[in-house]
C-alpha cells in the first residue's frame, strides 16, 4: 500500500479494497505512516476474477462481519503453518 497523503491512514481489519485484479479484504488493522510504502496482509474475496478493473485499489464501504473475520483469521493462520 502506498500512502501519498500528508497524514497517516487507518485501515481496519475486515475492510474490503476494490480494484486491481481482485478485490481484497484486510487481514489486520494497520496505521499507514504518511508518505510511506507498506506491505499489508490481505485475503482475496473474488475467486476466479483476474481481469484488471482498475490499476489502483479504492475503498468499498464494505466490512466483513465479526463471524467472517473470525473464519478468515483461522484460515490465514492455518495457511501460514503449511
Helices and strands as residue ranges (DSSP letters): E 2-3, E 9-11, E 15-20, E 24-26, E 30-32, E 36-37, E 42-44, E 54-63, H 66-81
